[in-house]
Amino acid sequence: MTTAVDLPTNIPTPPVKTSLMRRIVRRPIGVVSLGILIVVGIIAVIGPYIAPYDPNKASLQLVLAPPSAAHPLGADSAGRDVLSRLLVATQVSVVAALLALVTALLIGVISGLIAGYFKGWFDSVSAWFTSLVMALPGIVVLLAVRAVVGPSVWIAMFTFGILLAPAYYRLVYAAVTAVRSELYVDAAKVSGLGDGRIISRHILSVVRAPIIIQSAIIAGIAIAIQSGLEFLGLGDTSVPTWGGMLSDGFANIYKEPLLMLWPALAIGITSIALTLLANVMRDALERTVLVRRRRRRAVATATGSIAAVTTSIGAVTGSLDVDAASAPVIRHDDDVRAAARAGDTILQVRDLHVGYGQDDGSTLEVVHGVSLDIRKGEVHGLIGESGSGKTQTAFAVLGLLPRGGHITGGSIDFEGVRLDQASEKDYTAIRGRRIGYIPQEPMSNLDPSFTIGSQLVEPLRKSLGLSKKDATDKALSLLERVGIPNPKRTFAAYPHEVSGGMAQRVLIAGAVSTDPDLIIADEPTTALDVTVQAEVLDLLRDLQAERHMALLLVTHNFGVVADLCDRVSVMQQGLIVETGPVRAIFGHAEHPYTRSLLGAILDEGPARPPLGTLLTKGGAR
Amino acid sequence: MLPFVLRRIASGIVMLFVISFVAYTLLYLSGGDIARRILGQNASQDVVAQKAAELGLDRPLLTQYFDWLTSALTGDFGRSWFTGQLVSASLSSRLAVTLSLVIGTTIVAAIVSVVLGVLAARRGGWIDAVVQFVAVIGFAIPGFLIALVLVLVFAINLGWFKATGYTPFATSPSGWVASVTLPIIALAIGAIASVAQQVRGSVLDALSRDYVRTLRSRGLSTNRVVYKHVLRNAGGPALAVLAVQFVGLLSGAVIVEQIFALPGMGQLSVQATSSGDIPVVMGVVIIFAIIVIVVNLLIDLAQAALNPKVRLS
């Protein structure tokens, strides 16, 4: 639903022309390239009137004459004034390029709209025609046309326009197909809007900006190919063109190389200006979408988007905002179960701050001083709603913060190694072998281009130095251990060939394969079906007990915490607010946020037994 | 796999028939009085009629086309109207030149694009800025303009290379390299501009994927992940752009061959075009169409090899 609402706002609607223009003008490159194109345009209009001489008037005295006061750019091989020819040629070249552009635009946009909106036979015919046109290099077609109809700039450019039409066709077609299936188009249809109105109002507004950008590029291509044809001497020699002048200069390259300079500059500068303009427009459009998206995300992070927890918390969070940063962490003493593991600490996080560098040079802090102790062999829950910073904390420990993210303060101590200061090289000895990672979304965390087996074998060979055969054997037995029914078949399968639950088992197998001492599991069951969730949690519990690993379980689900954890830390808006043994937190949560999270258990996920049974079940284990 | 290839070959053949028929019809229908054009204005009506009969131009168009088609299927594209040479002979001698030029350019462009694209995506900063700038300029400036500048600077002013002429690889490999270096650079810059941009974009995209983080969490070094996993996943879109560029290169080669006086398909087609030598033009169109269709098939196969999801279809 959200995409249906988002789309029209993401893509600039009616005021696009004015705002796009304003955004272009705000950038120096935009101003310069636009300025150049305007000058070229003006010359194209008035060129023939301000030319000092007749561009075709040859003079034997002036053959290859160097620049002089009367002829500022000299004269060409036939003794014609170069400046006059250049001015007149601008008109011919620009109009020729426009002819190709308009032809392509009309054919491409109209056929793209019809094919994309109505589909049917027209769609198939257009697709065929497009692939036909694409199967021939443009210039070969132009040469063939030239062979038949003789030298004519206009026919050549009209033909070229037809050949360029697929560029618009595909753009419009893709946009129309995408928009057509949107809900708001259905809504418009239901409300009785005619096809014509829908096309002009909802579809053209979406493709208008990309079409403008495409046009700048196409104009550049048209100028290039047109001057190329003229350069080959296949154009109409009675009309001065940039390409024709270039050809004349090239023929006299040894005698008067300067002759090539002017038409080359004209072609080069115009083409570059068109490309830069297209780039600036694209940047301007993409930037607005990006800023909007980022702004939305920033808002989500700042307020703590209420994805997992129901609205009842809204009121509570509001009142907490004021003193959240200064409030002390509420700590509960160890109970019997937690005390059993009170030995060595394997991971010690102290006052961790994580921030993201912004475009304007500032840093947006998302974790504001988190302290955590993970003991050897314990299962530690890190709970909080989306945007509370728990995943960022986990990534910081792994040294795998997304681009732009970095630790801005505090320390992470992993059995004496300062991870906050570790280099990429230090980390290669730690990731995999010492700390494992189980991601949230199983499908996107397997490389789609490699078999599941090769993705398991590769780290085994790299980290543990196993031979290919040993690694394969170990991977197969791991797949069996995590409950994959046919390990051999899964080993040879590609990720898209297995289910989400299977993929998550594969990822768990991968995380434990190198026998790490600590596993960080980032919401390992969130993306799975309810029935599969329970199985995966069982598997995690068994593996953890069997291998005596410490497990840092990041989750937003107190049910999972009750099921699996020894101790739990509650995180809110980048801070730990309460920490202690699971039973203490469930029994006497003190922080209002923890209480509201607990209250939300019943509102989501699978139906669970009452809290009391859960606790005794957990305590018995 | 095999059915996919067979289907593609079949559709390629159908495409060739359509192209040949359309091209033949257009070329011969709108060519006007071809016999008159060959013989010139002064030839008598009888001689012109005789010439038309000799070339088979007095028969219905469809009959002419089927004649052309049946001999074309045996590799005989007829004879040039002006030189009397076999079209197939002049095509084959020139095809090698153009192909070596275009294939050389494709290889150079692919290698340079991957290096530049990966560097720009990973290092960011000034390298990225430079690559972006070069990409824009390379994209904007027409290839033949670059070729002209190269001739002017490296062949005429510095004298490092011959400005014109071609040495076959079989005659002298080093001579071949010297004769195609400048043309390949001229052609490659435009292709590199587009492909490097695409490589940069898809590497950036692949780098932000979840599986990259997971692979790194397993203890694989970033370099290994980039060169094995990221590049493989970024390869598909880059190949698609390279395929489009290849068609563009064939166009570019026509002009660049002219500048460096390389005896390739481009030169042949320009000569045939200016003189109106229809059988040769027809042969050129067919050969170019075959090249494009074959290359597109190869690219599709490469895509299938890269992406397991494509393999099934």
Interface residues (C-beta under 8 A of the other chain):
Chain A: S131 L132 M134 A135 L136 P137 G138 I139 V140 V141 L143 A144 V145 R146 A147 V148 V149 G220 I223 A224 I225 S227 G228 F231 L232 G233 L234 L246 F250 I253 Y254 P257 M260 A264 I267 G268 S271 I272 L274 T275 L276 N279 F395 L398 L400 P402 R403 E424 T428 A429 R431 G432 R433 I435 G436 Y437 P439 E441 S444 N445 L446 D447 P448 S449 F450 T451 Q455 E458 P459 K462 S463 Y494 H496 L507 G510 A511 S513 T514
Chain B: M15 V18 I19 A23 L26 L27 S30 G31 V136 I137 F139 A140 I141 P142 F144 L145 L148 V149 V151 L152 I156 L207 S208 R209 D210 Y211 R213 T214 L215 R216 S217 R218 G219 L220 S221 T222 R224 K228 H229 R232 N233 V247 G248 L250 S251 V254 I255 Q258 I259 S269 V270 A272 T273 S274 G276 D277 I278 V281 V284 V285 F288 A289 V292 I293 N296 L306 N307 P308 K309
